[in-house]
């Protein structure tokens, strides 16, 4: 142990949401195809041109938004999308996601948007068909969910009784779990609106906590982690329940992830915090031989700086965390997955692989985002960094660079380097990167964490794979060779997700029927095969 060197766990860094939002706007302006639009005065003129309410918007106003000195508003972001010729919500959706995660007064003002539906009878009339479709199996788009949830939370809309609200929430949660990209972000924001609302919050908490008690549910990590969005005591109790008596290892991991944000937002009571301390103590002081995944141990280490520990207790747990390996030691010592020297080398190498010039005004923030993408100890922050990068002018470039790193044998043999790259490709990866990820799911001799991460990433990366690939990966991962049953279950669950998201569930069913030894895997697909077609159809509608 290294107690003497680890007196107090390092604080985890956070970048304000408005700074990251401003960087995204500035990056698109500076990289616009029209050189004149790259200049602030010319862009400000285009921003004002024909746009109601923008007459007084000056170049200095835009500059304050782009540098994060003044939080930008939703209408301004939508105007940037229009002037830059970008698809609707391509900038707004990721900015909503990071603002929702950070919370606070400025985020609340931004998320409210100042454009709430009225409570007139005509609005009620317009909403009724949406409710009917939500309850009766109709297709809903992201726009529909925005309209419905804005009306329900900010527009004074009333939906009764509670079982009807619960049915709407279950529908929204299912769509969120099977969607991706902007479609996912818009539904996730709609779910967050309802979670934070005093009238809808209890139903959302009950639906998420109820889903977490179903071992065969496809979204255990996500549903438990979503509980970090509410300060309601029921949400805190549900998270503590999964920490002390988890339904599955995925539920424990989701609860640890939720604990990071709930601790930072002071959602736990003093008594609940003492329980959290005991849980973290048990995980970190239990030693590397306990049956816990490395991501769970890392998530527990992230919690240390926010816990009310005495100096002696903090030093003891910091030393115990160091015994779990280099990654956990780096979290405690540096507030990062790696030390600062290694982080700088990784980011510099990735930047060197970009084939485009990065304007000097946005280069430092891009470096920080790449650092967050690869090294931030909080999984949600890594996820949202990937979303911001994908929405930026550099998304495809970064995806290509990540795949190039994964083609290096020395990288894929090092779990601490390969897993963050694969995690990032879940969001950034497209058809051009699919072969790299697919190859790692079949490769021999790799660390188990790399294989699990590759199988997980496969369900998110764009493009398609031939039937021969699906047969090969199914056969490899259903062989009874795994010594760790929990690890085998984790791989298979993520493999089912990959089949489902690729529309290959019928093939999965045939493969199960063809191979007797794969029969135990069949129950993992039951949630997916029982999913109503209108859920999948809706999830594909942005």
N, C-alpha and C positions, 0 to 999 in steps of 0.2 A: 504493500500500500504506500501511498504518497501523501499522507495526511499533512505533513509539514509543509508541502508545496501547495496544498489545496485548502487554504484557510476558508475561503468562501467561494461558492460556485459563481462563475462569470454570468453577468447579465446578458440576456439575449437582445440583440439589436432589433429596432423596428423603424421602418421608414413611413412617415405619415402618408395616408392615402392620397391627399391632395397633391403631394410632391410627385408621386408615381403617376397620378392622372395627368398632371401638367406635362410630365416627360413624354407621355404617350401622344398628347396633342402636339407638342413641339417637334417630336421626332417625325410625325407625319407631315407637318408643314415644311420642315427643312428638307425632307426627302421627296417632296412633291415633284411630279414630272414637269410641271410648268415652272421654269426658273423664277418668273415674276411672283408666283405665289409663295416662294420661299422667303421673300422679304416681308417683314412685319407690316410696314405701311400699306403695301399692295394687298396683302392678305386681309388686313383690317378693312380695307375698302370693299373687298369682295364679300367679307363677312356681313357688312352693313347693307350691301346692295339688295334692295327689295325685301329685306327681312324685318318684319314688324317688331318693334321694340328694341332694335339694335342701333338706332340712330346715334346714340351717344357713346357707342363702344369704340374706344380709341386703341391705338397700338399699345399704349401703356397698360390698358385693361387686359388685353390679350397676354402681354408679357407677364403680368402678375399671376394670371391663371397658369401659364405655361411653366413658371418657376415655382409654383406652389405657395407663393406668398399670400394669395387669396384663393380660397376654395372655389373651384369652377362649379357652375350649376348644370343641371341636366339639359336645359334648353340650349345652353352654350355648346355642350358636347354634341348635341344633335345638329347644331348649326355647323360645327367643324366637319361632321360627317358629310353634310350637304355640300359645303364648299370644296372639300377635298375629293368629292365623288366616291365616297365609301358607302358600302351597304349600311342600311339602318341598323343600329345597335351594335355594329362591329366595334365601336369605341365605348359606347355607353354601357353595354352589358358587362365587360370586364371591370370597368370603373365602379359600377354598382356592386360587383362582387367584392372588391377589395374594401370599398367603403363600408359595406355591411359587416365584413369581418372585423374591421377596426372598431366600428361603433363610435360613440361620442357625439357631442353636440353638432359639430360641423358635418359629420357623416349623416346624422339624422335629418338635418336641413336639406342636404343634397338628395337623400333618398326619397324624401317627401316630394321634392321636385316642383312644388308650387303650382302643379297642374292637376289638382284633384278633381275627380268628377263631381258635378253638382248633385244635389239630392232631389232634383225635380222628378216629377212623375214620369217624364219621357225617359229619363235615365233608368228608372226602375223598370220600365217597359223593355228597354234595350237589354237589361241584365237578365231578365227572366229566361230568354232563350239560351243564354250561356249556362245558367244554372240547370236548365233542362238537359242540355247536352252533356254537362258534367255528370249528371246523375243517371242519365239514360243511355250512356254509351256512344255519344256523338264525338266527332273529332274536334279537338280544341288546339288552337295555335298559341304560340307565345304571346301574341298580341291579345288573344282572348283571356289568357290567364292574367296578364297585366290589367286589363280592363276590369275583370271580376275582382281581383284582390285589391286594387286601388279603391274601387267602390266599397268593398267590404271593410277596409281598414281606415281609409282617409275620407271617404265620401259619405259616411253615415249610413251605409247600407246595413240592413238587418237580415240575417238568415236564421231561421228557427225551424224546428228544435235543434238541440245539440247533435243529435244523430245525423242530421242532414249536413251540418258543418263537418262532422267526422268523415262522412262519405266523400265530401268534396276534397278534404285533406288527403284521404287515402288515395284518391284518384291522382291528385297532384304529386304526391310522393312517388307513386309508381312511375308516372311519366318522367319525373326527375331522374330516377334511377336508371332508366333505359335510354336516356337522351345523351347528347354530347355537344360540345362546342357552344355556340351562342344559344342553341335550343336548351341546353342544360342550364346555362347561366340565367336565362330569363325565368325558367321554372324555379330554379334555386332561389332567385330573388323573390319570386311570388311566395314561395314557401317561407322565406325569411320574414316577409311582411306579415304574414299570418301568425308566425311564431311570436313576433314581437307585439302583436296586438292583444290588449287585455281580454277582449271577447273571444277571439279565435285561439289565443295561445294555449289554453288548457286542452282544447281538442287536438292541436298539433302535437303537444307533448304526449298526450295519451296515445295517439296513433304511432308516434315514433318509438315510445317506450314499449308499446305492445308489439310492434314489429321486432324489436330487439329481443323479445322473449321467444321468438320462433327460430329454432336452430337452423331450419332450412331456408330462411329468408335470404334473398340475394344481396341485400344492402345493409348488412349488420353494421359494418364500420360507419357507413354514411349516416344511417338513421340515429345511431348513438351520438355520433359527433355533432349532428345537427342540433342536439339539445343544448349546445353551448350558446345558441342564439337567444336564449330566454333567461331572464333573471328570476323567473317564477320558481318558488320552492319545489314544485313538482318536478321541474327539470333537473334541479340539483339532486333531488332524491333518486331520480331515475339513473343519473350518471353514477352516483355513489353505489347504487345497487349493482350496477355492472362492474364496478371496481372491486367490490367485496365478494360478489357471487356471480361472476359473469356467465352468460348463457353459453358463449363460445370464446375462444381466444380472440376472434375478430371483435367481439363486443368489448372485451377488456381493452384492446388497442384503441377502439373508437372512444371509449370512456377516458382513456389517458389523453388522447388528443383533445377531447372536449375539456378536460381538466385544465389544460394550459390557458385557454381563453377564459374559462369561468373563474380561474384563480386571478387572472389579470383584471377581470371586471368585478371581482369581489362578489361573486354570486353565492359562494358557500358561507354558511354560518360558521361560528367559531368551533362548534362541535363537529360539523361536517369537515372542516379543515383539519381537525385532529385525526379524523378517520383517513383523510387523504394522506396525511403525513405517515400514518401507519402503513398504508398501502405502498407508498413510495419506498419507505424504509424496508418493507418486506421484499420488494422487487430488487432494489439495489444492493441490500446487504445479504440477500439470499445466495449470492455467488453465481458464477457463470454456469454452474451445472444444473440450475433449475430449468424446468420445462417452459421457458418463455422465449418468444421470438426476439431477435435483436431489435427490430423496430419498436417493440413494446418497452424494452429496457431503455432505448434512446428516448422514447416519449416520457418515461418516468424521470430520466435525468433532466429533461427540459423543465420539469416542474420545480426543481430544487430552488432556483433563485427567488421564486415567488412564495415559498413556504415560510412560516414563522418558526425558524429553527434557531436554537442557541448556537453560538460559534462552535462549541464542541460537537454538537450534533451535526452541524453543517460540514465540519471537517471530516467527521467519521463517514458520513454518507458520500462525500466527495471522494474520499479515499476508496470506499467500497465500489463506487461507480467506475473508478479507474481500473479496477480488476476485471471489468467486462470487456476490455479491449480498447484499441486506439480511438475508435469513433466515439464511444461513450466518454472516454477520458477527455477528448477534445471538446465535447459539449460542455462538460463541467469546467474545464480550464479556460476555454476560449469563447464559449457561447456559439460554437460552430461545429460542423461535422468533421472539420480538419483544422489543423493549425494555420495561422495567418500566412506563413511562408508557402505551405502547400496550396492554400487557396489562391494565392496570387499567381502561382505557377499555372494552376489549372485554368484560371480565367484568362490569363495571357495567352495560353496555348489555344484556347477556344476562339479568342478574338483574332488570333493570327490566321485561323482557318476561314474567316469571313472574306468573301471575295468582293465586298463593296466597301467604299470609304464611309467612315462614320464622322459626321460633323463634330468639330471640337466642342460645340456647345452641349451636346448630349452624350459625349463619350464617357465621362465619369459616371453618369447615372446608368448607362448601359452596362458598364463594368460592375456596378453595384447589383444590378438586376441579375446578371449572370452569376455573381457570387451567391445571391439568394437562391437562385435556381438550383445550384449544385451543392451548396454548403449550409444553408440555413437549417437549424436543428428542428424547426417547427414544420411538419409536413404540409400543413395548409399554406404556409408562406411560400414554400417551394412550388406548390400547385398554382397559386395565384401569380407568382412570378412567371411561370410558364404561360399562363393565360395572357398576361400583359405582353410578353414577348411575341406570342402568336398574333396578337392584335396589332403589333408594331410593324414597321417596314422591314424588320429583320427576322421575322418568324421563320421563313423558309431557309434563310441562311443559317440560323442557329440550329435548325433541325438537321441540315446537312452536316454541320460541324460536329454535332453530337454523334451522328451515325459514323462519321469518320473516326472519332475517338473509339467507338465500340468495335471498329475493325482491327484495332491493335490488340494482339494476343495478350500483351502485358496488362492491358486495361481490363479485359473481361475476366482475367484470372484474379483480379483484385476486387473483392466484393465492395469495399468502401468507395471505390472509384466507379465501378460499373453500375451499381444500383441507382445512384442519383441520376446518371445519364439515362437509364431506362425509364425512371420515374418521370423525367422531363419529356421524353418522347411520347409518353401517354397523351400529352396535350399537343406537343409540337410536331409529332411525327405524321408524315403523310405517306402516300404510295411509294415515294422514293426511298423511304427508310424501312419499309415493311420487311424487305428481304433480310436486312441485318437483324431485326428483332426475331423474325421467324427462325433464322439460322441458330440463334442462341437458345431457342426453345428445344432444339434437337441436338445441340452440341453435347459432347461427352466430356466429363472431367472438370466441369465448372463448379464453383462454389454453389451450394444449394440456394443461397439468397439471390444469386444472379439468375438462376433458372426460374425461381418463383417470380422475380421482377420481370423477366422476359415474357413469361406466360401471362402475367397481369397486363403488361403493356400491349400485348398482341390484340386484346379486345378493344383497344382505343385507337391504335394506329390505322390510318387510312389505307385504302387499297383492298385487294382481295387475294386470297390464296386458293390454289387448285385443290380438288378433292384429294389428290395424292398426298399433299401436305397434311391435310386434316387427319387422314388415316395414319400417317406416320407419327404425328405428334400425339394422337390419341393412344396409339399402341405403346409408344415409349413411356407415357406417363400413367398408364394403367397397369404396367408390369408390377408385380408384387415384389419389388426390390427395395423399396424405401424402408429404412429402419425406424424412421420417425413417423408414426401414424398421423400426428397433427400436421406435420409438414406435407405428407401425401394428400391429406384432406385439403390443405390450403392450395396446393398446386391444382388439384382437380376442380375445386370450386372456381378458380380463376380461369381454368381451361374451359369450363362450361360457359362462363361469361363470354369468352372469346368466340365460342361457337355461336352463342345466342346473338351477340352483337353483329356477327357476320351473316346472320340469317341461315346458319347451318345446323339448327336444332334437329331437323329431320334426319340429317346425316348422323348426328350424334346418337339419336335413338337407334338407327340401324346398326351403328357400330357397337352399341351396348348389346343389342340382340345377337350380333355375330360373335361376340367374345364373352364367354361365361365369366371370365375373371373380372370383367368390367362391370358386372351387375351392381356392385356396391356404389358405383358412381351414378347410377340412374336417379337416385333420390335427389341428387344435387341439381338436377334439371327440372324438378317438379314445379318449382316456383315459376320458371320460365315457360314451361309448357302450359301452365295454368293461367298465364297472362292473357287478358282479353285482347283481341286484335286491335281494338280502337286505341288501346294504350300505346302500342308500338306505332300505329299510324299517326297518332297525335305527336309523339316524340320527334317524328321526322319533320314536323312543321314548325321551323324556327320559332 
